[in-house]
Amino acid sequence: IIGYATEIGTILKQSKELGLTLLFFGPPATENPKVLELAGEAAEGILYPYHFDASSSDPKIVSYQEKYLAKYNHASEGFAVLMYDGTKIIARVLKKCGENGPCVKEELYKVKDYEGVTGKTSFDEYGDVMKPIIIKTVKNGRFVLK
């Protein structure tokens, strides 16, 4: 399923109503409470790649979640933590390069195995990010590791 939360939830719900018994794969946008709200039990078993396990006992994740919760009064979701890591990487590069655009590009491409909250981040020779992913699913109405 390709789409955002409302499309994913609606497709899952309608598939169940049609009696389809398929294994669905979704994008990271699957991890959105709106999917569960719209699809209900039809969301059970969908698989999707993700980049963050909010329930991890990893000290970096626990510390990040505690600070996020204290500031925003709710746990962080995966896209906020990607922005956190990305901002840290960019800040490090800007500290070295200032406003020198070619330097920024060169230094970003040199980032290898940056240890962030979402794990190691690297950039390849084209500037594409390389990160570990995990596979998650919906089980008993909750987003969990597969």
N, CA, C and O atoms as CSV, one atom per row, in Angstrom:
chain,resi,resn,atom,element,x,y,z
A,1,ILE,N,N,0.860,-1.169,0.000
A,1,ILE,CA,C,0.000,0.000,0.000
A,1,ILE,C,C,0.900,1.224,0.000
A,1,ILE,O,O,1.766,1.362,0.864
A,2,ILE,N,N,0.704,2.089,-0.942
A,2,ILE,CA,C,1.437,3.347,-0.990
A,2,ILE,C,C,0.448,4.455,-0.640
A,2,ILE,O,O,-0.633,4.539,-1.223
A,3,GLY,N,N,0.821,5.294,0.303
A,3,GLY,CA,C,-0.063,6.387,0.662
A,3,GLY,C,C,0.272,6.925,2.034
A,3,GLY,O,O,1.264,6.544,2.656
A,4,TYR,N,N,-0.580,7.815,2.483
A,4,TYR,CA,C,-0.465,8.379,3.813
A,4,TYR,C,C,-1.489,7.704,4.715
A,4,TYR,O,O,-2.225,6.821,4.275
A,5,ALA,N,N,-1.534,8.111,5.949
A,5,ALA,CA,C,-2.347,7.424,6.957
A,5,ALA,C,C,-3.797,7.235,6.526
A,5,ALA,O,O,-4.339,6.137,6.660
A,6,THR,N,N,-4.433,8.283,6.013
A,6,THR,CA,C,-5.852,8.148,5.669
A,6,THR,C,C,-6.061,7.154,4.532
A,6,THR,O,O,-7.014,6.375,4.559
A,7,GLU,N,N,-5.176,7.172,3.532
A,7,GLU,CA,C,-5.308,6.210,2.433
A,7,GLU,C,C,-5.045,4.784,2.915
A,7,GLU,O,O,-5.778,3.858,2.568
A,8,ILE,N,N,-3.996,4.617,3.716
A,8,ILE,CA,C,-3.641,3.282,4.222
A,8,ILE,C,C,-4.788,2.718,5.049
A,8,ILE,O,O,-5.207,1.579,4.841
A,9,GLY,N,N,-5.292,3.506,5.980
A,9,GLY,CA,C,-6.385,3.046,6.835
A,9,GLY,C,C,-7.624,2.696,6.038
A,9,GLY,O,O,-8.271,1.683,6.302
A,10,THR,N,N,-7.958,3.524,5.067
A,10,THR,CA,C,-9.144,3.284,4.246
A,10,THR,C,C,-8.980,2.030,3.389
A,10,THR,O,O,-9.906,1.224,3.290
A,11,ILE,N,N,-7.820,1.858,2.773
A,11,ILE,CA,C,-7.570,0.676,1.945
A,11,ILE,C,C,-7.658,-0.599,2.787
A,11,ILE,O,O,-8.267,-1.581,2.361
A,12,LEU,N,N,-7.061,-0.589,3.966
A,12,LEU,CA,C,-7.126,-1.767,4.833
A,12,LEU,C,C,-8.566,-2.077,5.225
A,12,LEU,O,O,-8.990,-3.231,5.182
A,13,LYS,N,N,-9.310,-1.053,5.605
A,13,LYS,CA,C,-10.711,-1.238,6.015
A,13,LYS,C,C,-11.533,-1.796,4.864
A,13,LYS,O,O,-12.282,-2.756,5.043
A,14,GLN,N,N,-11.397,-1.199,3.684
A,14,GLN,CA,C,-12.180,-1.650,2.537
A,14,GLN,C,C,-11.774,-3.059,2.106
A,14,GLN,O,O,-12.620,-3.837,1.665
A,15,SER,N,N,-10.505,-3.389,2.227
A,15,SER,CA,C,-10.052,-4.737,1.877
A,15,SER,C,C,-10.717,-5.779,2.763
A,15,SER,O,O,-11.133,-6.837,2.292
A,16,LYS,N,N,-10.811,-5.468,4.054
A,16,LYS,CA,C,-11.471,-6.396,4.983
A,16,LYS,C,C,-12.952,-6.510,4.649
A,16,LYS,O,O,-13.516,-7.604,4.671
A,17,GLU,N,N,-13.581,-5.379,4.340
A,17,GLU,CA,C,-15.000,-5.392,3.987
A,17,GLU,C,C,-15.266,-6.229,2.734
A,17,GLU,O,O,-16.335,-6.825,2.598
A,18,LEU,N,N,-14.306,-6.272,1.833
A,18,LEU,CA,C,-14.424,-7.071,0.611
A,18,LEU,C,C,-14.070,-8.538,0.836
A,18,LEU,O,O,-14.222,-9.366,-0.062
A,19,GLY,N,N,-13.598,-8.853,2.041
A,19,GLY,CA,C,-13.247,-10.227,2.362
A,19,GLY,C,C,-11.861,-10.644,1.899
A,19,GLY,O,O,-11.558,-11.836,1.861
A,20,LEU,N,N,-11.020,-9.691,1.549
A,20,LEU,CA,C,-9.661,-10.024,1.124
A,20,LEU,C,C,-8.832,-10.459,2.328
A,20,LEU,O,O,-8.884,-9.836,3.388
A,21,THR,N,N,-8.083,-11.512,2.157
A,21,THR,CA,C,-7.205,-11.995,3.235
A,21,THR,C,C,-5.779,-12.004,2.702
A,21,THR,O,O,-5.191,-13.060,2.466
A,22,LEU,N,N,-5.244,-10.819,2.519
A,22,LEU,CA,C,-3.907,-10.642,1.962
A,22,LEU,C,C,-2.938,-10.149,3.025
A,22,LEU,O,O,-3.343,-9.539,4.015
A,23,LEU,N,N,-1.672,-10.416,2.813
A,23,LEU,CA,C,-0.644,-9.825,3.657
A,23,LEU,C,C,-0.288,-8.484,3.022
A,23,LEU,O,O,0.160,-8.437,1.877
A,24,PHE,N,N,-0.484,-7.407,3.756
A,24,PHE,CA,C,-0.206,-6.079,3.232
A,24,PHE,C,C,1.145,-5.570,3.717
A,24,PHE,O,O,1.552,-5.819,4.852
A,25,PHE,N,N,1.820,-4.860,2.844
A,25,PHE,CA,C,3.053,-4.155,3.166
A,25,PHE,C,C,2.777,-2.673,2.982
A,25,PHE,O,O,2.153,-2.268,2.002
A,26,GLY,N,N,3.242,-1.866,3.924
A,26,GLY,CA,C,3.003,-0.435,3.838
A,26,GLY,C,C,4.292,0.344,3.969
A,26,GLY,O,O,5.349,-0.238,4.208
A,27,PRO,N,N,4.217,1.657,3.814
A,27,PRO,CA,C,5.377,2.536,3.974
A,27,PRO,C,C,5.536,2.930,5.442
A,27,PRO,O,O,4.690,2.580,6.266
A,28,PRO,N,N,6.591,3.643,5.776
A,28,PRO,CA,C,6.746,4.111,7.162
A,28,PRO,C,C,5.544,4.910,7.672
A,28,PRO,O,O,5.276,4.931,8.873
A,29,ALA,N,N,4.821,5.565,6.761
A,29,ALA,CA,C,3.640,6.342,7.170
A,29,ALA,C,C,2.540,5.472,7.768
A,29,ALA,O,O,1.556,5.996,8.289
A,30,THR,N,N,2.692,4.153,7.703
A,30,THR,CA,C,1.729,3.246,8.328
A,30,THR,C,C,1.667,3.490,9.826
A,30,THR,O,O,0.605,3.362,10.435
A,31,GLU,N,N,2.803,3.841,10.425
A,31,GLU,CA,C,2.823,4.043,11.879
A,31,GLU,C,C,2.252,5.406,12.222
A,31,GLU,O,O,2.974,6.363,12.502
A,32,ASN,N,N,0.939,5.457,12.190
A,32,ASN,CA,C,0.206,6.676,12.474
A,32,ASN,C,C,-1.097,6.256,13.143
A,32,ASN,O,O,-1.791,5.383,12.622
A,33,PRO,N,N,-1.449,6.846,14.275
A,33,PRO,CA,C,-2.686,6.460,14.960
A,33,PRO,C,C,-3.932,6.524,14.069
A,33,PRO,O,O,-4.902,5.801,14.297
A,34,LYS,N,N,-3.899,7.385,13.064
A,34,LYS,CA,C,-5.038,7.513,12.144
A,34,LYS,C,C,-5.285,6.201,11.399
A,34,LYS,O,O,-6.432,5.870,11.098
A,35,VAL,N,N,-4.220,5.452,11.097
A,35,VAL,CA,C,-4.370,4.160,10.426
A,35,VAL,C,C,-5.197,3.229,11.303
A,35,VAL,O,O,-6.130,2.583,10.825
A,36,LEU,N,N,-4.855,3.160,12.584
A,36,LEU,CA,C,-5.584,2.291,13.507
A,36,LEU,C,C,-7.025,2.768,13.683
A,36,LEU,O,O,-7.947,1.958,13.766
A,37,GLU,N,N,-7.210,4.070,13.738
A,37,GLU,CA,C,-8.550,4.637,13.907
A,37,GLU,C,C,-9.431,4.277,12.706
A,37,GLU,O,O,-10.582,3.873,12.878
A,38,LEU,N,N,-8.903,4.420,11.515
A,38,LEU,CA,C,-9.695,4.157,10.310
A,38,LEU,C,C,-9.869,2.675,10.010
A,38,LEU,O,O,-10.953,2.235,9.626
A,39,ALA,N,N,-8.799,1.907,10.185
A,39,ALA,CA,C,-8.822,0.501,9.781
A,39,ALA,C,C,-9.309,-0.430,10.878
A,39,ALA,O,O,-9.844,-1.501,10.592
A,40,GLY,N,N,-9.130,-0.033,12.129
A,40,GLY,CA,C,-9.501,-0.927,13.223
A,40,GLY,C,C,-8.732,-2.229,13.126
A,40,GLY,O,O,-7.530,-2.225,12.861
A,41,GLU,N,N,-9.415,-3.343,13.339
A,41,GLU,CA,C,-8.741,-4.646,13.322
A,41,GLU,C,C,-8.248,-5.033,11.934
A,41,GLU,O,O,-7.461,-5.971,11.812
A,42,ALA,N,N,-8.677,-4.354,10.905
A,42,ALA,CA,C,-8.191,-4.639,9.550
A,42,ALA,C,C,-6.712,-4.287,9.402
A,42,ALA,O,O,-6.065,-4.725,8.450
A,43,ALA,N,N,-6.174,-3.504,10.332
A,43,ALA,CA,C,-4.748,-3.151,10.285
A,43,ALA,C,C,-3.862,-4.267,10.819
A,43,ALA,O,O,-2.650,-4.253,10.599
A,44,GLU,N,N,-4.446,-5.230,11.514
A,44,GLU,CA,C,-3.660,-6.312,12.122
A,44,GLU,C,C,-2.803,-7.027,11.083
A,44,GLU,O,O,-3.298,-7.473,10.047
A,45,GLY,N,N,-1.514,-7.127,11.378
A,45,GLY,CA,C,-0.600,-7.903,10.549
A,45,GLY,C,C,0.086,-7.162,9.424
A,45,GLY,O,O,0.985,-7.718,8.794
A,46,ILE,N,N,-0.309,-5.913,9.143
A,46,ILE,CA,C,0.389,-5.185,8.084
A,46,ILE,C,C,1.863,-5.059,8.464
A,46,ILE,O,O,2.191,-4.828,9.627
A,47,LEU,N,N,2.727,-5.207,7.504
A,47,LEU,CA,C,4.168,-5.063,7.729
A,47,LEU,C,C,4.630,-3.759,7.098
A,47,LEU,O,O,4.108,-3.328,6.070
A,48,TYR,N,N,5.620,-3.137,7.734
A,48,TYR,CA,C,6.172,-1.902,7.170
A,48,TYR,C,C,7.577,-1.664,7.708
A,48,TYR,O,O,7.890,-2.036,8.839
A,49,PRO,N,N,8.423,-1.038,6.886
A,49,PRO,CA,C,9.769,-0.705,7.357
A,49,PRO,C,C,9.707,0.548,8.214
A,49,PRO,O,O,8.874,1.428,8.001
A,50,TYR,N,N,10.600,0.608,9.179
A,50,TYR,CA,C,10.660,1.783,10.038
A,50,TYR,C,C,12.104,1.995,10.474
A,50,TYR,O,O,12.965,1.153,10.221
A,51,HIS,N,N,12.357,3.093,11.112
A,51,HIS,CA,C,13.729,3.482,11.438
A,51,HIS,C,C,13.909,3.762,12.923
A,51,HIS,O,O,14.955,4.258,13.344
A,52,PHE,N,N,12.882,3.442,13.722
A,52,PHE,CA,C,12.927,3.853,15.122
A,52,PHE,C,C,12.021,2.952,15.948
A,52,PHE,O,O,10.851,2.757,15.620
A,53,ASP,N,N,12.573,2.413,17.013
A,53,ASP,CA,C,11.793,1.616,17.950
A,53,ASP,C,C,11.646,2.421,19.235
A,53,ASP,O,O,12.532,2.413,20.090
A,54,ALA,N,N,10.539,3.103,19.359
A,54,ALA,CA,C,10.309,3.989,20.503
A,54,ALA,C,C,10.335,3.249,21.837
A,54,ALA,O,O,10.551,3.871,22.877
A,55,SER,N,N,10.119,1.942,21.827
A,55,SER,CA,C,10.099,1.179,23.075
A,55,SER,C,C,11.456,0.574,23.428
A,55,SER,O,O,11.569,-0.177,24.397
A,56,SER,N,N,12.466,0.894,22.662
A,56,SER,CA,C,13.801,0.332,22.880
A,56,SER,C,C,14.355,0.735,24.249
A,56,SER,O,O,14.048,1.806,24.772
A,57,SER,N,N,15.178,-0.150,24.813
A,57,SER,CA,C,15.853,0.167,26.078
A,57,SER,C,C,17.240,0.764,25.836
A,57,SER,O,O,17.989,0.998,26.785
A,58,ASP,N,N,17.582,1.010,24.576
A,58,ASP,CA,C,18.861,1.648,24.244
A,58,ASP,C,C,18.938,2.983,24.993
A,58,ASP,O,O,18.014,3.791,24.894
A,59,PRO,N,N,20.021,3.230,25.741
A,59,PRO,CA,C,20.124,4.467,26.541
A,59,PRO,C,C,19.937,5.750,25.729
A,59,PRO,O,O,19.371,6.718,26.237
A,60,LYS,N,N,20.400,5.774,24.479
A,60,LYS,CA,C,20.217,6.969,23.645
A,60,LYS,C,C,18.740,7.226,23.382
A,60,LYS,O,O,18.278,8.366,23.433
A,61,ILE,N,N,18.006,6.157,23.101
A,61,ILE,CA,C,16.581,6.301,22.804
A,61,ILE,C,C,15.809,6.660,24.059
A,61,ILE,O,O,14.917,7.507,24.018
A,62,VAL,N,N,16.141,6.026,25.174
A,62,VAL,CA,C,15.467,6.322,26.443
A,62,VAL,C,C,15.682,7.790,26.812
A,62,VAL,O,O,14.730,8.480,27.177
A,63,SER,N,N,16.906,8.264,26.723
A,63,SER,CA,C,17.216,9.654,27.051
A,63,SER,C,C,16.475,10.617,26.123
A,63,SER,O,O,15.886,11.599,26.574
A,64,TYR,N,N,16.513,10.324,24.825
A,64,TYR,CA,C,15.808,11.161,23.845
A,64,TYR,C,C,14.319,11.210,24.175
A,64,TYR,O,O,13.723,12.287,24.200
A,65,GLN,N,N,13.714,10.038,24.431
A,65,GLN,CA,C,12.275,9.987,24.708
A,65,GLN,C,C,11.920,10.765,25.985
A,65,GLN,O,O,10.906,11.462,26.029
A,66,GLU,N,N,12.757,10.643,27.015
A,66,GLU,CA,C,12.495,11.373,28.258
A,66,GLU,C,C,12.500,12.878,28.021
A,66,GLU,O,O,11.618,13.590,28.501
A,67,LYS,N,N,13.495,13.360,27.279
A,67,LYS,CA,C,13.582,14.800,26.995
A,67,LYS,C,C,12.419,15.263,26.116
A,67,LYS,O,O,11.855,16.335,26.333
A,68,TYR,N,N,12.069,14.452,25.132
A,68,TYR,CA,C,10.971,14.805,24.231
A,68,TYR,C,C,9.655,14.862,25.010
A,68,TYR,O,O,8.874,15.802,24.861
A,69,LEU,N,N,9.423,13.852,25.835
A,69,LEU,CA,C,8.203,13.789,26.644
A,69,LEU,C,C,8.102,14.989,27.583
A,69,LEU,O,O,7.028,15.570,27.742
A,70,ALA,N,N,9.219,15.356,28.201
A,70,ALA,CA,C,9.224,16.506,29.112
A,70,ALA,C,C,8.888,17.801,28.376
A,70,ALA,O,O,8.210,18.669,28.926
A,71,LYS,N,N,9.352,17.932,27.154
A,71,LYS,CA,C,9.129,19.169,26.401
A,71,LYS,C,C,7.750,19.213,25.732
A,71,LYS,O,O,7.095,20.255,25.745
A,72,TYR,N,N,7.306,18.097,25.149
A,72,TYR,CA,C,6.089,18.104,24.324
A,72,TYR,C,C,4.905,17.363,24.951
A,72,TYR,O,O,3.810,17.363,24.388
A,73,ASN,N,N,5.111,16.742,26.092
A,73,ASN,CA,C,4.058,16.053,26.824
A,73,ASN,C,C,3.474,14.837,26.086
A,73,ASN,O,O,2.346,14.430,26.367
A,74,HIS,N,N,4.226,14.263,25.156
A,74,HIS,CA,C,3.867,12.995,24.515
A,74,HIS,C,C,5.142,12.396,23.942
A,74,HIS,O,O,6.122,13.100,23.696
A,75,ALA,N,N,5.113,11.087,23.735
A,75,ALA,CA,C,6.298,10.394,23.213
A,75,ALA,C,C,6.569,10.809,21.771
A,75,ALA,O,O,5.656,11.176,21.031
A,76,SER,N,N,7.807,10.745,21.398
A,76,SER,CA,C,8.208,11.074,20.029
A,76,SER,C,C,7.774,9.982,19.073
A,76,SER,O,O,7.735,8.803,19.423
A,77,GLU,N,N,7.450,10.396,17.863
A,77,GLU,CA,C,7.211,9.432,16.801
A,77,GLU,C,C,8.438,9.436,15.894
A,77,GLU,O,O,9.354,10.233,16.093
A,78,GLY,N,N,8.460,8.577,14.930
A,78,GLY,CA,C,9.653,8.344,14.122
A,78,GLY,C,C,10.134,9.497,13.277
A,78,GLY,O,O,11.340,9.639,13.074
A,79,PHE,N,N,9.235,10.330,12.773
A,79,PHE,CA,C,9.690,11.408,11.906
A,79,PHE,C,C,10.336,12.534,12.704
A,79,PHE,O,O,11.254,13.191,12.213
A,80,ALA,N,N,9.870,12.763,13.926
A,80,ALA,CA,C,10.502,13.767,14.791
A,80,ALA,C,C,11.935,13.364,15.106
A,80,ALA,O,O,12.833,14.205,15.102
A,81,VAL,N,N,12.153,12.084,15.378
A,81,VAL,CA,C,13.503,11.627,15.722
A,81,VAL,C,C,14.420,11.672,14.497
A,81,VAL,O,O,15.622,11.894,14.638
A,82,LEU,N,N,13.876,11.465,13.311
A,82,LEU,CA,C,14.694,11.633,12.100
A,82,LEU,C,C,15.146,13.083,11.964
A,82,LEU,O,O,16.295,13.352,11.615
A,83,MET,N,N,14.243,14.009,12.241
A,83,MET,CA,C,14.596,15.431,12.182
A,83,MET,C,C,15.637,15.766,13.245
A,83,MET,O,O,16.532,16.576,13.004
A,84,TYR,N,N,15.527,15.156,14.401
A,84,TYR,CA,C,16.494,15.381,15.479
A,84,TYR,C,C,17.889,14.961,15.015
A,84,TYR,O,O,18.843,15.732,15.113
A,85,ASP,N,N,17.997,13.734,14.513
A,85,ASP,CA,C,19.299,13.261,14.042
A,85,ASP,C,C,19.802,14.096,12.869
A,85,ASP,O,O,20.980,14.449,12.811
A,86,GLY,N,N,18.909,14.408,11.941
A,86,GLY,CA,C,19.302,15.206,10.778
A,86,GLY,C,C,19.792,16.590,11.166
A,86,GLY,O,O,20.765,17.095,10.606
A,87,THR,N,N,19.116,17.197,12.123
A,87,THR,CA,C,19.527,18.521,12.589
A,87,THR,C,C,20.898,18.461,13.253
A,87,THR,O,O,21.720,19.357,13.063
A,88,LYS,N,N,21.145,17.417,14.025
A,88,LYS,CA,C,22.459,17.255,14.667
A,88,LYS,C,C,23.563,17.108,13.616
A,88,LYS,O,O,24.639,17.690,13.755
A,89,ILE,N,N,23.294,16.334,12.573
A,89,ILE,CA,C,24.288,16.147,11.505
A,89,ILE,C,C,24.544,17.465,10.783
A,89,ILE,O,O,25.694,17.842,10.559
A,90,ILE,N,N,23.474,18.160,10.421
A,90,ILE,CA,C,23.624,19.435,9.702
A,90,ILE,C,C,24.335,20.471,10.569
A,90,ILE,O,O,25.179,21.218,10.073
A,91,ALA,N,N,24.004,20.524,11.852
A,91,ALA,CA,C,24.666,21.481,12.760
A,91,ALA,C,C,26.165,21.216,12.805
A,91,ALA,O,O,26.966,22.151,12.783
A,92,ARG,N,N,26.540,19.954,12.867
A,92,ARG,CA,C,27.963,19.596,12.897
A,92,ARG,C,C,28.665,20.049,11.614
A,92,ARG,O,O,29.779,20.571,11.657
A,93,VAL,N,N,28.005,19.843,10.481
A,93,VAL,CA,C,28.591,20.240,9.197
A,93,VAL,C,C,28.652,21.765,9.078
A,93,VAL,O,O,29.659,22.311,8.626
A,94,LEU,N,N,27.589,22.448,9.478
A,94,LEU,CA,C,27.576,23.909,9.386
A,94,LEU,C,C,28.614,24.543,10.304
A,94,LEU,O,O,29.182,25.587,9.981
A,95,LYS,N,N,28.859,23.916,11.438
A,95,LYS,CA,C,29.888,24.420,12.347
A,95,LYS,C,C,31.252,24.414,11.648
A,95,LYS,O,O,32.066,25.316,11.848
A,96,LYS,N,N,31.483,23.406,10.841
A,96,LYS,CA,C,32.750,23.294,10.127
A,96,LYS,C,C,32.787,24.174,8.884
A,96,LYS,O,O,33.827,24.757,8.577
A,97,CYS,N,N,31.663,24.284,8.156
A,97,CYS,CA,C,31.648,24.934,6.843
A,97,CYS,C,C,31.054,26.334,6.813
A,97,CYS,O,O,31.316,27.096,5.883
A,98,GLY,N,N,30.268,26.677,7.807
A,98,GLY,CA,C,29.592,27.959,7.739
A,98,GLY,C,C,28.628,27.987,6.567
A,98,GLY,O,O,27.860,27.047,6.362
A,99,GLU,N,N,28.672,29.073,5.794
A,99,GLU,CA,C,27.754,29.234,4.665
A,99,GLU,C,C,28.369,28.789,3.346
A,99,GLU,O,O,27.842,29.119,2.284
A,100,ASN,N,N,29.445,28.065,3.388
A,100,ASN,CA,C,30.122,27.591,2.181
A,100,ASN,C,C,29.389,26.360,1.635
A,100,ASN,O,O,29.614,25.245,2.106
A,101,GLY,N,N,28.510,26.562,0.637
A,101,GLY,CA,C,27.676,25.498,0.087
A,101,GLY,C,C,28.439,24.273,-0.389
A,101,GLY,O,O,28.082,23.156,-0.016
A,102,PRO,N,N,29.487,24.445,-1.209
A,102,PRO,CA,C,30.235,23.267,-1.659
A,102,PRO,C,C,30.862,22.492,-0.504
A,102,PRO,O,O,30.940,21.264,-0.546
A,103,CYS,N,N,31.303,23.200,0.514
A,103,CYS,CA,C,31.866,22.536,1.699
A,103,CYS,C,C,30.788,21.734,2.412
A,103,CYS,O,O,31.034,20.606,2.840
A,104,VAL,N,N,29.587,22.311,2.545
A,104,VAL,CA,C,28.479,21.619,3.210
A,104,VAL,C,C,28.186,20.314,2.485
A,104,VAL,O,O,28.060,19.261,3.110
A,105,LYS,N,N,28.078,20.389,1.154
A,105,LYS,CA,C,27.804,19.188,0.368
A,105,LYS,C,C,28.905,18.146,0.569
A,105,LYS,O,O,28.621,16.972,0.808
A,106,GLU,N,N,30.142,18.577,0.473
A,106,GLU,CA,C,31.277,17.651,0.608
A,106,GLU,C,C,31.303,17.004,1.988
A,106,GLU,O,O,31.537,15.802,2.115
A,107,GLU,N,N,31.064,17.801,3.011
A,107,GLU,CA,C,31.109,17.270,4.380
A,107,GLU,C,C,29.929,16.333,4.667
A,107,GLU,O,O,30.084,15.340,5.378
A,108,LEU,N,N,28.757,16.648,4.115
A,108,LEU,CA,C,27.622,15.740,4.292
A,108,LEU,C,C,27.918,14.384,3.658
A,108,LEU,O,O,27.616,13.340,4.237
A,109,TYR,N,N,28.507,14.407,2.471
A,109,TYR,CA,C,28.832,13.156,1.773
A,109,TYR,C,C,29.886,12.354,2.531
A,109,TYR,O,O,30.007,11.145,2.333
A,110,LYS,N,N,30.641,13.014,3.390
A,110,LYS,CA,C,31.666,12.329,4.179
A,110,LYS,C,C,31.117,11.697,5.462
A,110,LYS,O,O,31.818,10.932,6.125
A,111,VAL,N,N,29.867,12.016,5.813
A,111,VAL,CA,C,29.301,11.474,7.046
A,111,VAL,C,C,29.190,9.958,6.906
A,111,VAL,O,O,28.521,9.449,6.007
A,112,LYS,N,N,29.850,9.262,7.799
A,112,LYS,CA,C,29.841,7.793,7.807
A,112,LYS,C,C,29.597,7.321,9.236
A,112,LYS,O,O,30.312,7.709,10.160
A,113,ASP,N,N,28.603,6.500,9.401
A,113,ASP,CA,C,28.300,5.876,10.693
A,113,ASP,C,C,28.094,6.880,11.830
A,113,ASP,O,O,28.555,6.658,12.950
A,114,TYR,N,N,27.402,7.982,11.537
A,114,TYR,CA,C,27.038,8.922,12.599
A,114,TYR,C,C,26.105,8.198,13.563
A,114,TYR,O,O,25.064,7.683,13.154
A,115,GLU,N,N,26.468,8.156,14.822
A,115,GLU,CA,C,25.684,7.448,15.845
A,115,GLU,C,C,24.597,8.353,16.405
A,115,GLU,O,O,24.836,9.126,17.332
A,116,GLY,N,N,23.414,8.252,15.838
A,116,GLY,CA,C,22.298,9.051,16.314
A,116,GLY,C,C,21.284,8.205,17.050
A,116,GLY,O,O,21.511,7.023,17.309
A,117,VAL,N,N,20.178,8.812,17.381
A,117,VAL,CA,C,19.118,8.103,18.086
A,117,VAL,C,C,18.500,7.031,17.188
A,117,VAL,O,O,18.056,5.992,17.676
A,118,THR,N,N,18.473,7.280,15.885
A,118,THR,CA,C,17.899,6.312,14.949
A,118,THR,C,C,18.923,5.299,14.458
A,118,THR,O,O,18.653,4.559,13.511
A,119,GLY,N,N,20.081,5.254,15.079
A,119,GLY,CA,C,21.129,4.321,14.674
A,119,GLY,C,C,22.189,5.021,13.848
A,119,GLY,O,O,22.289,6.248,13.861
A,120,LYS,N,N,22.975,4.244,13.136
A,120,LYS,CA,C,24.064,4.806,12.337
A,120,LYS,C,C,23.530,5.410,11.039
A,120,LYS,O,O,22.712,4.808,10.343
A,121,THR,N,N,24.010,6.608,10.735
A,121,THR,CA,C,23.631,7.286,9.499
A,121,THR,C,C,24.875,7.545,8.686
A,121,THR,O,O,25.883,8.028,9.202
A,122,SER,N,N,24.797,7.218,7.408
A,122,SER,CA,C,25.879,7.494,6.464
A,122,SER,C,C,25.261,8.043,5.184
A,122,SER,O,O,24.073,7.855,4.919
A,123,PHE,N,N,26.083,8.719,4.403
A,123,PHE,CA,C,25.655,9.187,3.089
A,123,PHE,C,C,26.545,8.539,2.048
A,123,PHE,O,O,27.747,8.382,2.262
A,124,ASP,N,N,25.956,8.162,0.919
A,124,ASP,CA,C,26.764,7.573,-0.145
A,124,ASP,C,C,27.288,8.667,-1.080
A,124,ASP,O,O,27.092,9.856,-0.829
A,125,GLU,N,N,27.946,8.258,-2.142
A,125,GLU,CA,C,28.576,9.218,-3.053
A,125,GLU,C,C,27.571,10.081,-3.808
A,125,GLU,O,O,27.960,11.062,-4.443
A,126,TYR,N,N,26.284,9.734,-3.749
A,126,TYR,CA,C,25.237,10.518,-4.410
A,126,TYR,C,C,24.462,11.397,-3.421
A,126,TYR,O,O,23.559,12.139,-3.809
A,127,GLY,N,N,24.826,11.301,-2.149
A,127,GLY,CA,C,24.143,12.080,-1.131
A,127,GLY,C,C,22.924,11.383,-0.554
A,127,GLY,O,O,22.190,11.967,0.243
A,128,ASP,N,N,22.706,10.133,-0.954
A,128,ASP,CA,C,21.582,9.376,-0.410
A,128,ASP,C,C,21.952,8.837,0.969
A,128,ASP,O,O,23.077,8.401,1.209
A,129,VAL,N,N,20.972,8.880,1.862
A,129,VAL,CA,C,21.220,8.421,3.224
A,129,VAL,C,C,21.144,6.897,3.294
A,129,VAL,O,O,20.325,6.260,2.632
A,130,MET,N,N,22.011,6.350,4.103
A,130,MET,CA,C,22.040,4.912,4.350
A,130,MET,C,C,21.819,4.736,5.858
A,130,MET,O,O,22.613,5.206,6.673
A,131,LYS,N,N,20.720,4.049,6.211
A,131,LYS,CA,C,20.361,3.862,7.617
A,131,LYS,C,C,19.838,2.447,7.815
A,131,LYS,O,O,19.315,1.835,6.884
A,132,PRO,N,N,19.980,1.939,9.014
A,132,PRO,CA,C,19.363,0.644,9.293
A,132,PRO,C,C,17.847,0.806,9.379
A,132,PRO,O,O,17.355,1.867,9.761
A,133,ILE,N,N,17.116,-0.231,9.029
A,133,ILE,CA,C,15.669,-0.212,9.200
A,133,ILE,C,C,15.267,-1.421,10.037
A,133,ILE,O,O,16.014,-2.391,10.170
A,134,ILE,N,N,14.099,-1.333,10.579
A,134,ILE,CA,C,13.501,-2.451,11.292
A,134,ILE,C,C,12.165,-2.741,10.613
A,134,ILE,O,O,11.636,-1.900,9.887
A,135,ILE,N,N,11.632,-3.918,10.850
A,135,ILE,CA,C,10.313,-4.257,10.322
A,135,ILE,C,C,9.337,-4.259,11.494
A,135,ILE,O,O,9.575,-4.875,12.533
A,136,LYS,N,N,8.246,-3.556,11.290
A,136,LYS,CA,C,7.226,-3.460,12.328
A,136,LYS,C,C,5.903,-3.972,11.776
A,136,LYS,O,O,5.751,-4.187,10.573
A,137,THR,N,N,4.960,-4.159,12.674
A,137,THR,CA,C,3.632,-4.649,12.317
A,137,THR,C,C,2.616,-4.075,13.292
A,137,THR,O,O,2.969,-3.406,14.264
A,138,VAL,N,N,1.363,-4.346,13.015
A,138,VAL,CA,C,0.303,-4.017,13.968
A,138,VAL,C,C,-0.135,-5.326,14.604
A,138,VAL,O,O,-0.520,-6.274,13.920
A,139,LYS,N,N,-0.068,-5.355,15.923
A,139,LYS,CA,C,-0.470,-6.545,16.665
A,139,LYS,C,C,-1.313,-6.098,17.858
A,139,LYS,O,O,-0.888,-5.263,18.657
A,140,ASN,N,N,-2.492,-6.657,17.962
A,140,ASN,CA,C,-3.422,-6.288,19.043
A,140,ASN,C,C,-3.645,-4.781,19.099
A,140,ASN,O,O,-3.719,-4.191,20.177
A,141,GLY,N,N,-3.752,-4.171,17.924
A,141,GLY,CA,C,-4.039,-2.744,17.848
A,141,GLY,C,C,-2.888,-1.828,18.214
A,141,GLY,O,O,-3.089,-0.643,18.478
A,142,ARG,N,N,-1.663,-2.383,18.229
A,142,ARG,CA,C,-0.484,-1.571,18.583
A,142,ARG,C,C,0.602,-1.747,17.533
A,142,ARG,O,O,0.694,-2.799,16.901
A,143,PHE,N,N,1.419,-0.729,17.347
A,143,PHE,CA,C,2.578,-0.788,16.459
A,143,PHE,C,C,3.720,-1.450,17.233
A,143,PHE,O,O,4.149,-0.933,18.265
A,144,VAL,N,N,4.209,-2.582,16.744
A,144,VAL,CA,C,5.249,-3.318,17.452
A,144,VAL,C,C,6.297,-3.857,16.466
A,144,VAL,O,O,6.066,-3.923,15.259
A,145,LEU,N,N,7.450,-4.237,17.021
A,145,LEU,CA,C,8.476,-4.893,16.197
A,145,LEU,C,C,7.934,-6.223,15.709
A,145,LEU,O,O,7.198,-6.905,16.423
A,146,LYS,N,N,8.294,-6.584,14.506
A,146,LYS,CA,C,7.888,-7.882,13.947
A,146,LYS,C,C,8.704,-8.976,14.579
A,146,LYS,O,O,8.522,-10.149,14.251
